Amino acid sequence: MNKHSFQEYLKKELRDPKFKKGYEEEKQKLNLGYQIFLAREKAGMTQGELARKIGTRQSNISRLEQGNYNFTVEMLEKIAYALNFKIRIEFVPGKLRKAA
């Protein structure tokens, strides 16, 4: 699926309130996974190569990039170091949600 068809698909799906709520909840993980993907691509590394550098499996890198993984600061630091990047974590004001 190319970028344009994905954007069209997403725009359509976001009209569904249930989908939109789930998407917003997962948006940060998706964004972080995409940033990892871009950094890995910029470094010219495969998922398997990155996995070996940080001591994990390729399938875990795939899940990370898809946002289907609970990120730890330790894991993010390993990835950043392996890709020759730094990480920055910050808290910014946002919409308040009730705790689960």
C-alpha positions, 0 to 999 in steps of 0.5 A: 500500500503506498502512502497516498492510499494509506492516507485515504484509507485512514481518513475514511476509517477515522470517520468511525468514532470507535476506530478514531478513539482506538487510533488516538490511544495508539497514536503515540506508539505508532508514531514512535514505531514510525520514527524507529523505522525511519531511523533504521532506514536512514542507518541503512540497516535491516530489521535483522541487523538492528535486532542483532545489535541490540540483542533481540529478535527481528520479529520484535523489531517488526512489532516495535515499528508497527507500534505493537510493543510496549516500549521501555526506556531501556529498549529505546536507549539501545535502539538509539545507540545502535542507530547512532541517535539520541532520544528525548522524552518530554512531557507536554500539556495535553487533553486530560483523560480518565485513568484506566 
